[in-house]
């Protein structure tokens, strides 16, 4: 079983949306995926309540029980567990990062968001030596802001996903029914973005096997 932790100190970065999209993409790829929602706001959990599908399951967990729920999913044969963590790096984040095989830090392209990436990354590395990459989220189709953001982050030696999530109404529309664009518009641009990010994520996880990382 592989475990991913979505982390960012700054609120509104898109952690929940990314967790939901990757979990659904995994299910469409015939993988048993689940989300453990550590955020007290419960965005991913509320999203699951709007769904008519039972997969992926989403559970609201706390610092007191997240490890038990993670163990239960592992024992049940889950292929992928995704932790959605709150903005503040606290007990709600430390535990998931320690369990994670991979950390993803989503960020928007504003300078305020980009400046917070390093702070989030530095705090993650203080918790554990977990492979981490950055994902550009809500990239505007006009201009070269996304390319500039990738260049800025790469200059600090961060691994940046070569694919991004665009600023598209498809994400908002799908969210109203507890779905993702891969389910509501499978041939749309948003669905293609999700598929690309998912494939990159799977490739990064497979690298762990090649390096002999002992994932749980």
Long-range contacts (C-beta under 8 A, 24 or more apart in sequence): 1-73, 1-74, 1-77, 1-78, 1-79, 1-80, 1-81, 1-215, 1-216, 2-79, 2-80, 2-81, 2-101, 2-102, 2-205, 2-208, 2-215, 3-70, 3-80, 3-81, 3-82, 3-83, 3-96, 3-99, 3-100, 3-101, 3-102, 3-215, 3-216, 4-80, 4-81, 4-82, 4-83, 4-100, 4-101, 4-102, 4-103, 4-104, 4-201, 4-205, 5-82, 5-83, 5-85, 5-93, 5-96, 5-97, 5-99, 5-100, 5-102, 5-103, 5-104, 5-130, 6-82, 6-83, 6-84, 6-85, 6-103, 6-104, 6-106, 7-85, 7-89, 7-93, 7-96, 7-97, 7-103, 7-104, 7-105, 7-120, 7-124, 8-87, 8-105, 8-106, 8-107, 8-116, 8-117, 8-120, 9-87, 9-88, 9-89, 9-116, 9-119, 9-120, 9-123, 10-87, 10-107, 10-112, 10-113, 10-116, 10-120, 11-87, 12-108, 13-87, 13-105, 13-106, 13-107, 13-108, 13-113, 13-137, 14-106, 14-108, 14-137, 14-138, 14-165, 15-39, 15-84, 15-85, 15-106, 16-43, 16-44, 16-47, 16-84, 17-137, 17-165, 17-171, 17-175, 18-104, 18-106, 18-135, 18-137, 18-165, 18-197, 19-44, 19-82, 19-83, 19-84, 20-44, 20-47, 20-180, 21-165, 21-180, 21-181, 21-182, 21-194, 21-197, 21-198, 22-80, 22-82, 22-194, 22-197, 22-198, 22-201, 23-56, 23-58, 23-80, 23-82, 24-56, 24-179, 24-180, 24-182, 24-183, 24-194, 25-180, 25-182, 25-194, 25-195, 25-198, 26-56, 26-79, 26-80, 26-198, 27-55, 27-56, 28-182, 29-198, 29-202, 31-79, 31-80, 32-76, 32-77, 32-78, 32-79, 32-80, 33-78, 33-79, 33-80, 33-81, 33-82, 34-58, 34-59, 34-73, 34-78, 34-80, 34-81, 34-82, 35-59, 35-81, 35-82, 35-83, 35-84, 36-61, 36-66, 36-69, 36-70, 36-73, 36-81, 36-82, 36-83, 36-84, 36-96, 37-61, 37-84, 38-62, 38-63, 38-66, 38-83, 38-84, 38-85, 38-86, 38-92, 38-93, 38-96, 39-84, 39-85, 39-86, 39-92, 40-86, 40-92, 41-86, 43-84, 44-84, 47-175, 47-178, 48-178, 49-178, 50-175, 50-176, 50-177, 50-178, 51-177, 51-178, 51-179, 52-177, 52-178, 62-92, 63-91, 63-92, 63-95, 66-95, 66-96, 67-95, 67-99, 70-99, 74-216, 89-120, 89-123, 89-124, 93-127, 94-127, 97-124, 97-127, 97-128, 97-130, 98-127, 98-128, 99-216, 100-128, 100-130, 101-130, 101-131, 101-205, 101-208, 101-213, 101-215, 102-130, 102-131, 102-132, 102-133, 102-201, 102-204, 102-205, 102-208, 103-130, 103-131, 103-132, 103-133, 104-132, 104-133, 104-134, 104-135, 104-201, 105-132, 105-133, 105-134, 105-135, 106-134, 106-135, 106-136, 106-137, 106-165, 107-134, 107-135, 107-136, 107-137, 107-149, 107-153, 108-136, 108-137, 108-138, 109-136, 109-138, 109-139, 109-140, 109-145, 109-146, 109-148, 109-149, 114-149, 114-152, 114-153, 117-153, 117-158, 118-156, 121-158, 131-159, 131-204, 131-207, 131-208, 132-158, 132-159, 133-158, 133-159, 133-160, 133-161, 133-204, 134-158, 134-159, 134-160, 134-161, 135-160, 135-161, 135-164, 135-165, 135-197, 136-160, 136-161, 136-164, 136-165, 137-164, 137-165, 138-165, 138-166, 138-167, 139-164, 139-165, 139-166, 139-167, 140-166, 140-167, 141-166, 141-167, 161-197, 161-200, 161-201, 162-200, 163-193, 163-196, 163-197, 163-200, 164-193, 164-197, 165-190, 165-193, 165-194, 165-197, 166-190, 166-193
